[in-house]
């Protein structure tokens, strides 16, 4: 599976596409995993997954759109990151989305891990995962959210 890796440490932002055998094989250590229940996409529509998080600590995020069989069916992605200085609230803010037009797309998963040199202070309530189904005219028809 492919997953986008986003790491933020001390103001430096890095992005890279990471190939892994499966999303769960990220090595030892603490991690937070959120996954949405399945949502059937509209015919000729789009399924979009959006992850938003805010916290004081650095973190790594692996976000993927999953097909019926659990394979990665992500086709497009978007990301935005604001440093604590940018918004003046002392928090990192992450906004990241993946989406798919694949008929087998059903759910999404984010795995959050601490950045290796920082204490892990991210809690489940700091991360939200929203899965939205859009029809062929890009009108949202169903949404579910996981915290």
C-alpha positions as CSV (number, residue, x, y, z in Angstrom):
1,X,0.0,0.0,0.0
2,X,1.0,3.6,-0.5
3,X,0.6,6.1,2.2
4,X,1.6,9.8,2.4
5,X,4.0,10.5,5.3
6,X,3.8,13.9,6.9
7,X,6.3,14.8,9.6
8,X,6.6,18.1,11.4
9,X,9.4,18.8,13.8
10,X,10.6,22.2,15.1
11,X,9.2,24.1,12.2
12,X,10.5,21.8,9.4
13,X,7.8,20.1,7.3
14,X,8.6,17.0,5.2
15,X,6.4,15.1,2.8
16,X,7.1,11.8,1.2
17,X,5.2,8.9,-0.4
18,X,6.0,5.7,1.5
19,X,5.4,2.2,0.2
20,X,4.6,-0.3,2.9
21,X,3.4,-3.9,2.8
22,X,0.4,-2.9,4.9
23,X,-0.4,0.3,6.7
24,X,0.0,-1.3,10.1
25,X,3.6,-2.3,9.7
26,X,5.2,1.0,10.9
27,X,7.4,-0.6,13.5
28,X,7.3,-0.7,17.3
29,X,6.1,2.1,19.6
30,X,3.0,3.9,20.5
31,X,0.4,4.8,17.9
32,X,-3.1,6.0,17.6
33,X,-5.3,4.4,14.9
34,X,-8.6,5.7,13.8
35,X,-10.7,4.1,11.0
36,X,-14.2,5.0,9.8
37,X,-17.0,2.5,9.4
38,X,-17.7,1.7,5.7
39,X,-19.7,4.2,3.6
40,X,-20.8,3.2,0.1
41,X,-20.0,5.8,-2.5
42,X,-22.6,7.3,-4.8
43,X,-22.6,6.0,-8.4
44,X,-20.0,8.0,-10.4
45,X,-19.3,9.9,-7.1
46,X,-16.3,10.6,-4.9
47,X,-15.4,9.3,-1.5
48,X,-13.3,11.8,0.5
49,X,-11.5,11.3,3.8
50,X,-10.4,14.3,5.8
51,X,-8.1,14.2,8.8
52,X,-7.8,17.3,11.1
53,X,-5.6,17.5,14.2
54,X,-4.3,20.1,16.5
55,X,-1.7,19.6,19.3
56,X,1.5,21.0,20.7
57,X,3.7,17.9,19.8
58,X,5.2,16.7,16.6
59,X,3.6,13.7,14.9
60,X,3.6,11.5,11.8
61,X,0.3,10.8,10.0
62,X,-0.4,7.9,7.5
63,X,-3.8,8.4,5.9
64,X,-5.3,6.1,3.3
65,X,-8.6,5.4,1.6
66,X,-9.5,1.7,1.9
67,X,-11.3,-0.4,-0.6
68,X,-13.8,-3.2,0.3
69,X,-10.9,-5.7,0.6
70,X,-8.7,-3.3,2.7
71,X,-6.4,-2.3,-0.2
72,X,-5.3,1.3,-0.7
73,X,-7.5,3.0,-3.3
74,X,-6.4,6.6,-2.7
75,X,-6.3,8.6,-5.9
76,X,-5.8,12.2,-4.8
77,X,-4.6,14.0,-1.8
78,X,-4.5,17.5,-0.2
79,X,-2.5,18.7,2.8
80,X,-2.2,21.9,4.8
81,X,-0.1,22.5,7.9
82,X,0.1,25.5,10.2
83,X,2.9,26.0,12.7
84,X,2.2,27.3,16.3
85,X,3.6,30.7,15.2
86,X,1.3,30.9,12.2
87,X,-1.9,31.0,14.2
88,X,-0.5,32.2,17.5
89,X,-2.2,29.6,19.6
90,X,0.9,27.4,20.3
91,X,-0.5,24.5,18.4
92,X,0.4,22.6,15.3
93,X,-2.7,22.3,13.0
94,X,-2.9,19.6,10.3
95,X,-5.5,19.3,7.6
96,X,-5.1,16.4,5.2
97,X,-7.5,14.7,2.8
98,X,-7.4,11.7,0.5
99,X,-10.1,10.7,-1.9
100,X,-11.1,8.1,-4.5
101,X,-13.5,7.7,-7.4
102,X,-12.9,3.9,-7.2
103,X,-16.3,2.0,-6.8
104,X,-14.7,-0.2,-4.2
105,X,-13.7,2.7,-1.9
106,X,-15.4,2.2,1.5
107,X,-13.5,3.7,4.5
108,X,-10.4,5.4,5.6
109,X,-7.8,4.9,8.2
110,X,-5.2,7.2,9.8
111,X,-2.3,6.0,11.9
112,X,-0.7,8.7,14.1
113,X,2.7,8.1,15.6
114,X,5.0,10.3,17.7
115,X,7.9,11.9,16.0
116,X,10.8,10.0,17.3
117,X,12.5,12.8,19.3
118,X,9.4,14.3,20.8
119,X,7.2,13.2,23.7
120,X,3.9,11.9,22.3
121,X,1.1,14.1,23.7
122,X,-1.4,13.6,20.9
123,X,-4.7,12.2,22.2
124,X,-7.7,10.6,20.4
125,X,-9.7,13.8,20.9
126,X,-7.0,15.9,19.1
127,X,-7.7,14.0,15.8
128,X,-10.9,13.9,13.8
129,X,-11.5,11.8,10.7
130,X,-14.4,12.6,8.4
131,X,-15.6,10.4,5.5
132,X,-17.9,12.1,3.0
133,X,-19.6,10.7,-0.1
134,X,-20.2,13.1,-2.9
135,X,-22.6,12.4,-5.9
136,X,-21.6,12.9,-9.5
137,X,-22.2,16.7,-9.2
138,X,-20.0,16.9,-6.1
139,X,-22.9,17.5,-3.8
140,X,-22.3,15.8,-0.4
141,X,-24.9,13.1,0.3
142,X,-23.5,11.3,3.4
143,X,-20.9,12.1,6.1
144,X,-19.6,10.2,9.1
145,X,-17.0,11.4,11.7
146,X,-14.7,9.5,14.0
147,X,-12.8,11.0,17.0
